[in-house]
Amino acid sequence: MPETISERDAASYKQRLHSRAAAKTWHFLNFASVQAALDFVNAPPAQVAGEISATARNDGTVGMFYFL
């Protein structure tokens, strides 16, 4: 299972991923909270319609497929 991304690390994690991406593809991440997932999605470059699919779970975590 992929690592869980915290609110503190969400934006910087996306910047690292984007800097080494050769071509846009689908990926999956687990987030510790809804806010962490939102921080990731809204960090530059912001995702647009159709580039994410997220599921908020009962335990407060979020699983997200994203296109980057």
HELIX and SHEET records of a PDB file:
HELIX    1   1 ALA A   10  ARG A   20  1                                  11    
HELIX    2   2 VAL A   34  ASN A   42  1                                   9    
SHEET    1   A 4 THR A   4  ILE A   5  0                                        
SHEET    2   A 4 TRP A  26  PHE A  31  1                                        
SHEET    3   A 4 VAL A  62  PHE A  67 -1                                        
SHEET    4   A 4 ILE A  52  ALA A  56 -1                                        
END                                                                             
